[in-house]
Amino acid sequence: MLSGGDAGGSVLKAFDLAADGLEQPDFRLGGMLRSERSGSAFQNAAELEQALNGSSVTTIKLGADITASITIASGKTITLDLNGHKLTNEAGKHTITNNGTLTITGTGTVDNVSHACAALVNKEGATAELNGGSFTRSQENGQSKEDSGGNSYYNIQNFGMMTINDGVLVKQDGGFSSMVANGYYDGTDKTNTPTLIINGGKFIGGLNTIKNDDCGKLTINNGVFENVEQHAVFNVNEAEIKGGTYAMDGNDSVLYNRKYNDTNDKGLLTVKGGTFTAKDGVPAIKVYDANSNPTVTGGAFSSDVSAYAGSNAVASLKNVYYVGTDSIEAAVNSMSGGDTLTVIKGSVKVGNTEYGPNQTYTKPTSYYYYSPSTTTPDTTKGSPKTFDAGVGIYAVTAVLSVTGMAWTAKKRH
């Protein structure tokens, strides 16, 4: 499901066409297709197409910037090495359509410049692993949720199994389409489960940076996610976030969750870790209604998320809210002298002391004075030849109440 003018809407769905293959001449060198020669770098669209249609090629290495729309057939396994070059689509087509097993490596760019077309579409039953490269829509012109600007779409669209690892960059400057889409705009009659696993990489832009749509299953283990339009992660089905850094520089939340039904729009969002930063006064998490509440067991947030934390402890430090034992422990270990941790929910143990709701722990501040050693003449038989003036250490520790704890009233934001 989409909100606003997301490009998965019915207007653009009509343009969601698979890229067609190209008829190419037969380039033969010594009885072997040039495109099938081991270790060769491909220089043009004709060679790419010959290689994809051949039976012996499993690795395609770009040897130049090429304009071509390529399709990996079902049952075929291909490694595409971008090799520092750019692959740009033919007009009106997706740049890469994968129906088989595809691995993309190397630096370089997969770009799409056409309205309603993606840099990469991974079809049902297909498997894609992205280990490198930038995936862009360099002519993206989405103006707002309501205005596509005549050229807008997803950078990556997944209906199969996709894994994105470190070394990948996905970037879009538009405000009409989400950038990475996992799942269907309308999954009413679908039994397939599009699955997206993000282990790393950098994702910048889009109406929603990552959109987990109908039937989609999303797992984010790490990565950097930045958005200025709507949300860094938009979920309507099943999503689990275990880590990563998420920043929203617009006027909306970092994460958004909505449940439509119990079948393919379940609205199940679990957050186990990560850092989530929204603008001051903007909630880090937004939900459609109480039926859409996520489960938060860990992570650091720019606003209070204790309503979603269940029985997990929540504590704040320097206007950041930490959920769960691991996150709070990391926060305590990062404290400098004079910093104060406030328990919002549950209990937090620091050293041998346990603190409950509305109690605070302030880390002691210590001052050290060091006087360097000096050398003086030795006039006493048997005494050392150097005289150490010593080290003066002055420690000022926090003054606690009679019970050893400072109690303060919780400030609600």
C-alpha positions as CSV (number, residue, x, y, z in Angstrom):
1,M,0.0,0.0,0.0
2,L,1.2,3.5,-0.7
3,S,0.4,6.9,0.6
4,G,0.4,10.2,-1.3
5,G,1.8,10.1,-4.7
6,D,4.1,7.1,-4.3
7,A,5.0,5.8,-7.7
8,G,3.6,2.4,-7.0
9,G,0.1,4.0,-7.6
10,S,-2.2,2.9,-10.4
11,V,-1.0,5.6,-12.8
12,L,2.6,4.4,-12.8
13,K,1.8,0.7,-12.5
14,A,0.7,0.7,-16.1
15,F,4.3,1.5,-17.0
16,D,5.9,-1.3,-15.0
17,L,7.2,-3.2,-18.0
18,A,9.9,-5.8,-18.1
19,A,12.9,-4.8,-20.2
20,D,13.0,-6.5,-23.6
21,G,16.1,-8.2,-25.0
22,L,17.9,-6.7,-28.0
23,E,18.6,-8.5,-31.3
24,Q,22.3,-8.4,-31.8
25,P,24.8,-9.3,-34.6
26,D,27.0,-12.3,-34.1
27,F,30.5,-11.1,-33.1
28,R,32.9,-14.1,-33.5
29,L,36.6,-14.2,-32.9
30,G,38.3,-17.5,-33.7
31,G,35.0,-19.5,-33.7
32,M,34.0,-18.1,-30.3
33,L,31.6,-15.3,-29.5
34,R,33.6,-12.3,-28.5
35,S,31.2,-11.8,-25.6
36,E,31.9,-15.4,-24.5
37,R,35.7,-15.0,-24.3
38,S,37.0,-15.6,-20.8
39,G,38.0,-12.4,-18.9
40,S,36.8,-10.1,-21.6
41,A,35.3,-6.7,-20.7
42,F,32.2,-5.8,-22.7
43,Q,32.2,-2.6,-24.6
44,N,28.7,-2.1,-26.0
45,A,25.1,-3.2,-25.9
46,A,25.5,-5.8,-28.6
47,E,28.2,-7.6,-26.7
48,L,26.2,-7.5,-23.5
49,E,23.2,-9.0,-25.2
50,Q,25.2,-11.8,-26.9
51,A,26.7,-12.7,-23.5
52,L,23.3,-12.9,-21.8
53,N,21.9,-15.0,-24.6
54,G,25.0,-17.3,-24.6
55,S,25.3,-20.4,-22.5
56,S,28.9,-20.2,-21.3
57,V,29.1,-16.7,-19.8
58,T,28.6,-16.4,-16.0
59,T,30.5,-13.1,-15.4
60,I,29.9,-9.9,-17.3
61,K,32.4,-7.1,-16.8
62,L,31.7,-3.7,-18.1
63,G,34.6,-2.2,-20.1
64,A,32.9,1.1,-21.0
65,D,29.9,3.2,-20.1
66,I,27.0,1.5,-22.0
67,T,23.4,2.4,-22.8
68,A,21.4,-0.9,-22.7
69,S,18.5,-2.5,-20.9
70,I,19.4,-6.0,-20.0
71,T,17.4,-9.0,-18.8
72,I,18.7,-12.0,-16.9
73,A,16.6,-15.0,-17.9
74,S,15.0,-17.4,-15.5
75,G,17.5,-20.3,-14.6
76,K,20.5,-18.2,-15.5
77,T,23.2,-17.2,-13.1
78,I,25.1,-14.0,-13.8
79,T,27.7,-11.9,-11.9
80,L,27.8,-8.3,-13.2
81,D,31.0,-6.5,-12.5
82,L,30.4,-2.8,-13.0
83,N,34.1,-2.2,-13.1
84,G,33.9,1.6,-12.5
85,H,31.5,2.1,-15.4
86,K,27.8,3.2,-15.9
87,L,25.0,1.1,-17.3
88,T,22.1,3.4,-18.4
89,N,18.7,2.2,-19.7
90,E,17.2,2.4,-23.1
91,A,14.3,4.8,-23.3
92,G,11.2,3.5,-21.6
93,K,12.7,0.4,-20.1
94,H,14.1,-0.8,-16.7
95,T,17.9,-0.8,-16.8
96,I,18.2,-4.3,-15.3
97,T,15.4,-6.9,-15.1
98,N,16.3,-10.0,-13.2
99,N,14.4,-13.3,-13.6
100,G,17.4,-15.5,-12.6
101,T,20.2,-15.3,-10.1
102,L,22.2,-12.0,-10.2
103,T,25.1,-10.8,-8.2
104,I,26.4,-7.2,-8.8
105,T,29.9,-6.2,-7.8
106,G,32.4,-3.5,-8.2
107,T,32.2,0.3,-8.3
108,G,30.2,1.9,-11.0
109,T,26.6,3.0,-11.5
110,V,23.3,1.5,-12.7
111,D,21.2,4.4,-13.8
112,N,17.7,4.9,-15.1
113,V,16.5,8.1,-16.8
114,S,13.0,7.1,-17.9
115,H,9.6,7.8,-16.2
116,A,8.1,4.8,-14.4
117,C,11.3,2.7,-14.9
118,A,13.7,1.4,-12.3
119,A,17.5,0.9,-12.3
120,L,16.9,-2.7,-11.0
121,V,13.8,-4.8,-10.9
122,N,14.0,-8.2,-9.2
123,K,11.1,-10.4,-10.3
124,E,9.2,-13.2,-8.5
125,G,11.3,-16.3,-8.1
126,A,14.5,-14.4,-8.8
127,T,17.5,-13.8,-6.5
128,A,19.7,-10.7,-6.4
129,E,22.7,-9.9,-4.3
130,L,24.1,-6.4,-4.4
131,N,27.7,-6.2,-3.2
132,G,28.7,-2.9,-4.8
133,G,27.6,-0.1,-7.2
134,S,25.4,3.0,-7.1
135,F,21.8,2.7,-8.1
136,T,20.4,6.0,-9.3
137,R,17.6,7.8,-11.2
138,S,19.7,10.7,-12.4
139,Q,16.7,12.4,-14.2
140,E,14.3,11.9,-11.3
141,N,11.9,14.9,-11.1
142,G,9.3,14.0,-8.5
143,Q,8.2,17.4,-7.0
144,S,5.9,16.3,-4.2
145,K,3.5,13.5,-3.2
146,E,1.0,14.9,-5.8
147,D,3.4,15.8,-8.6
148,S,5.7,13.3,-10.4
149,G,7.2,16.1,-12.5
150,G,6.9,13.8,-15.5
151,N,9.7,11.5,-14.5
152,S,9.6,9.5,-11.3
153,Y,9.8,5.9,-10.1
154,Y,11.6,3.5,-7.7
155,N,15.4,3.1,-8.0
156,I,15.0,-0.6,-6.9
157,Q,11.9,-2.7,-7.0
158,N,11.9,-6.2,-5.5
159,F,9.4,-9.0,-5.9
160,G,11.8,-11.9,-5.3
161,M,14.7,-12.5,-2.9
162,M,17.2,-9.6,-2.5
163,T,20.2,-9.0,-0.3
164,I,22.0,-5.6,-0.2
165,N,25.5,-5.5,1.5
166,D,28.1,-2.9,2.3
167,G,29.5,-1.0,-0.6
168,V,26.1,-0.2,-2.2
169,L,24.8,3.4,-2.6
170,V,21.2,4.1,-3.6
171,K,20.3,7.7,-4.0
172,Q,17.3,9.7,-5.3
173,D,16.4,13.4,-5.2
174,G,12.7,13.2,-5.8
175,G,9.7,13.6,-3.5
176,F,7.0,11.6,-5.4
177,S,8.2,8.0,-5.4
178,S,9.7,5.8,-2.7
179,M,13.3,4.9,-3.5
180,V,13.6,1.1,-2.6
181,A,10.3,-0.8,-2.8
182,N,9.8,-4.3,-1.5
183,G,6.5,-5.9,-2.2
184,Y,3.3,-5.1,-4.1
185,Y,1.2,-2.0,-4.5
186,D,-1.8,-4.4,-4.3
187,G,-1.0,-7.9,-3.0
188,T,-4.6,-9.0,-2.6
189,D,-4.3,-12.1,-4.8
190,K,-0.5,-12.7,-4.2
191,T,1.0,-15.7,-2.4
192,N,4.6,-14.8,-3.0
193,T,6.6,-13.1,-0.2
194,P,9.1,-10.5,-1.6
195,T,12.0,-10.6,0.8
196,L,14.6,-7.9,1.3
197,I,17.6,-8.1,3.6
198,I,19.8,-5.1,4.1
199,N,23.2,-5.8,5.7
200,G,24.8,-2.4,4.9
201,G,25.1,0.3,2.4
202,K,23.9,3.9,2.2
203,F,20.4,4.9,1.2
204,I,19.6,8.6,0.6
205,G,16.3,10.2,-0.5
206,G,13.0,9.2,-2.0
207,L,9.5,10.0,-0.7
208,N,10.2,7.0,1.6
209,T,13.7,5.7,1.5
210,I,12.7,2.1,2.1
211,K,9.1,1.0,1.6
212,N,8.0,-2.4,2.7
213,D,4.7,-2.9,0.9
214,D,2.0,-5.6,0.5
215,C,3.3,-9.2,1.2
216,G,6.8,-7.8,1.8
217,K,9.3,-9.1,4.4
218,L,12.0,-6.7,5.3
219,T,15.1,-7.2,7.6
220,I,17.6,-4.4,8.2
221,N,20.8,-5.4,10.0
222,N,22.8,-2.3,9.3
223,G,23.2,0.6,6.9
224,V,22.8,4.4,6.7
225,F,19.3,5.8,5.8
226,E,18.6,9.5,5.2
227,N,15.4,11.2,4.2
228,V,14.1,14.7,3.9
229,E,10.6,14.1,2.5
230,Q,8.5,11.6,4.4
231,H,10.0,8.5,6.2
232,A,13.3,6.6,6.2
233,V,11.3,3.3,6.6
234,F,7.6,2.9,5.7
235,N,6.1,-0.5,6.6
236,V,2.7,-2.1,6.1
237,N,3.6,-5.7,6.4
238,E,6.5,-7.5,8.2
239,A,9.7,-5.6,9.1
240,E,12.5,-6.2,11.6
241,I,15.2,-3.6,12.2
242,K,18.2,-4.8,14.1
243,G,20.7,-1.9,13.5
244,G,21.7,1.0,11.3
245,T,21.6,4.8,11.5
246,Y,18.4,6.6,10.4
247,A,18.0,10.3,10.0
248,M,15.0,12.3,9.0
249,D,15.7,16.0,8.2
250,G,12.2,16.8,7.2
251,N,9.1,17.4,9.3
252,D,7.9,13.8,9.5
253,S,8.9,10.7,11.5
254,V,11.9,8.4,10.8
255,L,9.7,5.3,11.0
256,Y,6.1,4.8,10.0
257,N,4.0,1.7,10.6
258,R,0.4,0.9,9.5
259,K,-1.7,-2.2,9.7
260,Y,-4.4,-2.7,7.1
261,N,-5.3,-6.4,7.6
262,D,-4.1,-9.7,9.0
263,T,-3.1,-11.3,5.7
264,N,-0.7,-9.2,3.5
265,D,-0.7,-5.8,5.3
266,K,-0.1,-7.0,8.8
267,G,1.7,-3.9,10.1
268,L,4.3,-5.9,12.1
269,L,7.3,-3.7,12.9
270,T,9.9,-4.8,15.4
271,V,12.9,-2.6,16.3
272,K,15.7,-4.3,18.1
273,G,18.5,-1.8,17.5
274,G,19.7,1.2,15.6
275,T,19.9,5.0,16.0
276,F,16.8,7.0,14.9
277,T,17.0,10.8,14.7
278,A,14.2,13.1,13.7
279,K,14.0,16.9,13.9
280,D,13.3,18.5,17.3
281,G,9.7,18.1,18.2
282,V,9.0,15.4,15.6
283,P,8.4,11.8,16.9
284,A,11.0,9.2,15.8
285,I,8.1,6.7,15.2
286,K,4.7,7.4,13.9
287,V,1.8,4.9,13.6
288,Y,-1.5,5.1,11.9
289,D,-3.5,3.9,14.9
290,A,-3.2,1.8,18.1
291,N,-3.5,-1.4,16.0
292,S,-0.3,-0.3,14.2
293,N,1.9,0.0,17.3
294,P,5.4,-1.5,16.7
295,T,7.4,-3.5,19.2
296,V,10.6,-1.8,20.3
297,T,13.1,-3.8,22.3
298,G,16.3,-1.9,21.6
299,G,17.8,1.2,20.0
300,A,18.4,4.9,20.5
301,F,15.7,7.4,19.6
302,S,15.4,11.2,19.4
303,S,12.0,11.1,21.1
304,D,10.3,9.0,23.9
305,V,9.2,5.7,22.5
306,S,8.4,4.0,25.9
307,A,4.8,3.5,24.7
308,Y,6.1,0.9,22.3
309,A,8.7,-0.6,24.6
310,G,6.5,-3.1,26.5
311,S,8.4,-4.4,29.5
312,N,11.8,-3.1,28.3
313,A,13.6,-0.5,30.3
314,V,13.8,3.0,28.8
315,A,16.2,5.7,29.9
316,S,17.2,9.2,28.6
317,L,20.6,10.8,28.3
318,K,21.2,14.2,26.6
319,N,17.7,14.1,25.0
320,V,18.2,10.6,23.5
321,Y,16.0,7.8,24.6
322,Y,17.6,4.4,25.0
323,V,15.6,1.2,25.0
324,G,16.7,-2.2,26.4
325,T,19.6,-3.4,28.5
326,D,22.2,-3.3,25.7
327,S,21.4,0.2,24.5
328,I,21.2,1.6,28.0
329,E,24.5,-0.1,29.0
330,A,26.2,1.5,26.0
331,A,24.7,4.9,26.9
332,V,26.1,4.6,30.5
333,N,29.5,3.6,29.2
334,S,29.5,6.7,27.0
335,M,28.8,9.1,29.8
336,S,31.3,11.8,30.8
337,G,31.6,13.3,34.3
338,G,28.5,15.3,35.2
339,D,26.2,13.6,32.7
340,T,22.9,12.5,34.1
341,L,20.9,9.5,33.0
342,T,17.1,9.5,33.8
343,V,15.1,6.3,34.0
344,I,11.8,6.6,32.1
345,K,10.5,3.1,32.4
346,G,11.5,-0.1,34.1
347,S,14.7,-0.4,36.1
348,V,18.4,0.3,35.3
349,K,21.3,-1.0,37.2
350,V,24.5,1.0,37.3
351,G,27.3,-0.6,39.3
352,N,25.6,-2.1,42.4
353,T,22.8,0.4,42.4
354,E,19.4,-0.1,40.8
355,Y,17.4,2.9,39.7
356,G,13.7,3.0,39.0
357,P,11.3,5.3,37.1
358,N,12.0,9.0,37.6
359,Q,15.3,8.3,39.3
360,T,18.6,9.6,38.0
361,Y,22.2,8.6,38.0
362,T,24.9,11.3,37.6
363,K,28.4,10.2,36.8
364,P,31.0,11.6,39.2
365,T,33.3,14.3,37.9
366,S,37.0,13.9,38.7
367,Y,39.8,16.5,38.4
368,Y,43.4,15.5,38.2
369,Y,46.5,17.6,38.9
370,Y,49.8,16.4,37.7
371,S,53.2,17.8,38.8
372,P,56.0,16.5,36.6
373,S,59.2,15.1,38.3
374,T,62.2,17.3,38.7
375,T,65.9,16.5,39.0
376,T,67.8,17.9,42.0
377,P,71.4,17.5,43.1
378,D,72.0,14.4,45.3
379,T,73.6,15.4,48.6
380,T,72.5,12.3,50.6
381,K,74.5,9.1,50.4
382,G,72.4,6.3,49.1
383,S,69.5,8.5,48.0
384,P,68.1,8.4,44.5
385,K,69.6,10.8,42.0
386,T,66.2,12.1,41.0
387,F,63.6,13.7,43.2
388,D,59.9,13.1,42.3
389,A,57.7,15.9,43.4
390,G,54.8,13.5,43.2
391,V,51.4,13.5,41.6
392,G,48.6,15.4,43.3
393,I,45.2,14.0,42.6
394,Y,42.1,15.8,43.6
395,A,38.8,14.0,43.1
396,V,35.4,15.6,43.5
397,T,32.6,13.1,43.4
398,A,28.9,13.6,43.1
399,V,27.1,14.3,46.3
400,L,24.2,12.0,46.7
401,S,21.2,12.1,49.0
402,V,21.0,10.1,52.2
403,T,19.9,7.1,50.3
404,G,22.6,7.5,47.7
405,M,20.2,8.5,45.0
406,A,18.9,11.7,43.5
407,W,15.2,11.8,42.8
408,T,13.8,14.1,40.2
409,A,10.4,14.5,38.7
410,K,10.1,13.2,35.2
411,K,9.8,15.8,32.5
412,R,7.4,14.9,29.8
413,H,8.1,16.0,26.3
